[in-house]
């Protein structure tokens, strides 16, 4: 079967990472969580005192320190997920905090940050057989990806998912605060000047407000099967 690049974009807490991981596992593809990369840079900025929930980002200082940031993924033998490492430290659990969530859009909007991350993502995915999820994968990182998915879901459904994620990690917030954070992130992602969140014309919309994980996976696997069928029809064997 032909190896392809699968680009998954969409709003926060739509289950992009969950679907991407399931696809990568099913297809024996590599998975790149691009959102984790921006969160890791944000964590770096927080630790360096360059940003906080109440403090504006010190853009120039962050740009100067970008060369101090090294990111890579390693397979977690316990859960079979790819954990992100920031300067050799596994920060997977640290990047999912509310503080990082509140700051990541400001960090990811910086042109130089995006350039560094996109270069890394393209390097990681250059061999195809890869699933990437984020905000600008199909529009900017891999605009020629063979399959592009744009995920969305009802805001209340997304808020409940993120609320449950925080609660499972011992982080407790009011669900309205969680929803406010999500909607704020949506607006920042949609309106930033550098690679904003958009649905490209050739992306397939997947609204998973009422779909189970299994139904979502089946939906995309059917798209992949159809894609390979079309490819064979366009290039028949002689």
Secondary structure, DSSP 8 states (H G I E B T S, - for coil): ----EEEEEE-TTSSHHHHHHHHHHHHT-EEEEHHHHHHHHHHHHHHTTS-BTTB---HHHHHHHGGG--EEEEE-TTT--EEEEETTEE-TTGGGSHHHHHHHHHHHT-HHHHHHHHHHHHHHTTTS-EEEEESSIIIII-TT-SEEEEEE--HHHHHHHHHHHHHHTT----HHHHHHHHHHHHHHHHH-SSS-----TT-EEEE-TT--HHHHHHHHHHHHHHHHHHHHHHT---
